[in-house]
Amino acid sequence: MIGQTHWLHRFRRRGPAVLAAVILALLAIIAIFGPAVYGTDPWSMVAAPFLEPLEESEYLLGTDALGRDVAAGLIYGARLSLLIGLAASCAAMMIGVLLGAVAGYYRGAADDFLMRCTETFQTIPSFIFLLVLVAIAGPSTVTIVIAIALVSWPPIARLTRAEFLSLREREYVQACILSGMGDMRIIFLQILPNAITPVVVMASILVANAILSEAALSFLGLGDPNQITWGTMIGVGRESLRTAPYLCVLPGIAIFITVLAINLLGDGINDVLNPRSSS
Amino acid sequence: MNAASFDPLAKQDIGAPQVPALDVRGLSVDIATSRGVLNAVRGIDLKIRSGETLALVGESGCGKSTVAKAITGLHAVTNGSAHICGHEVTALSRRQWRPLRALVQMIFQDPFASLNPRKRIGSILSETMRVNGVPKQQAMQRSAELLERVGLPKTALRSFPHEFSGGQRQRIGIARALALQPRLIVCDEPVSALDVSVQGQIVNLLMDLQKTENVAYLFISHDLSVVQQISDQIAVMYLGRIVEAGSREEIWSAPKHPYTRALIDSVPSLDRRRKDLSLRPYLAGDLPSPYNPPSGCAFRTRCAKAQAICSDIRPELQSAGSKHLVACHFSD
């Protein structure tokens, strides 16, 4: 359209979103390269237990009850927390988009059936459902990702369906039908690219929810026992909360900053992609 | 245009020239809505000869667009038949439609909704042909030819729809409709969303293309001044039924139905005298609810000539001169 400013330009005018993007970029770098650069194994007992942060220059963020390096834990935890967040929300998006697209495009009986399923999933308290799924399947990174995806797809499906319901009536879709194009091609190559924007915004916020869910699971001891995440660290630190509160506070701050940054970035993306919805 | 290199109709029997491009008999379409069943189209007959234009005229909500959708298979037909170049198309599944798709294409009303905003013009035009088995190279080449055909530069192939004005987009829509070399194009209000100056250009383009491509048009419109330019035959629709039909000259110069007369009188004109405006019948009130149309003649609630008989007996379409049909008890 005429007078439409470049999306990068519009994005740059939004301070919080830019800050969030920078923070997330740093976190991503830490998650990808941190473990290799930092070197210290988060599982090995490297120093005396309960070293406070800044007490010793080699272990800036202190050590836990077993003398393990907290900084190493945070760095390794960043990798897994972000990975689980991303993977779970990608999986949730795939399930939600597929079901929502089919329901919205075909309407009728398919729509009724899929939406009743979606509502069934939505009526179950999601965290309890998550606990049950993980308890049944056993805690491992893969089952946790799948379980989080299974409890978070319904809003994506509903949003995708709403978009498809309106877009499928567009004349360009009728033109595609008239040219003899198949349904799958129309759904995925014609309508989906136009419907995906608000879904991506919602999925970006799902990443934050997934990280929180994973942290909550780990806190309850249902995390993958072979992996260190921020939630695991809080769960372990809980036992010495009074004597060494930093063991819970530091990973807590990491989760807080990450989730806040993802939410701010999601808002920023929303403003950029849907200029009309911004106030 | 090099027809020898590309002919999606080669496999299809398009019939002898005397086979009508469109032959609709007793077509009825019911639409189930949340407010009940809407009888949008109630048994209409239409016939378009190869290479000619039939204009379907009426107010918004009279069922014109539903006719378009029914003929092109976008909406299920309740009753009646429609033959396109001799092929019955009313009861076909999506799969059965596929080999016939090249016979009938459509030009849409809203040039801003009829092109996928995320696709380049080149892919919008070529994918229509690709779906019908034309190789990629050839489809792109023909897309460029089509653009030139409708008066746009080849460079438009690489552009997105938002880079064009409404009139240019409508030209692209026309190029897409021509891509498969159809025998019939359904034009659903193709110019009503355009500026008046652009309307003329598009109508002229459609008329030029009709001569070179020998394509028939079902031209749906509420604007009689446009219809008068392009049509060979005119059919006037009111609440799902055809109330008057005939050649353009007959309808335009000697309308018999009060509704047609009111529509023609509502067309602004420079040479008609204004002083007797008050003497002419005019359209009072709104279109009645199509869910619950008036008994007898559906037009009687707005008709200056309405008598008792009009509410009791629905007038059938009757011959009123050669090739002129009208449904009115008091046609003049």
Interface residues (C-beta under 8 A of the other chain):
Chain A: M1 R170 E171 Y172 Q174 A175 C176 I177 L178 S179 G180 M181 G182 D183 R185 Q190 P193 N194
Chain B: T72 G73 L74 R94 W97 R98 R101 V104 Q105 M106 F108 Q109 D110 A113 S114 L115 N116 P117 R118 K119 I124 E127 T128 V131 N132 H162 G173 R176 A179 L180
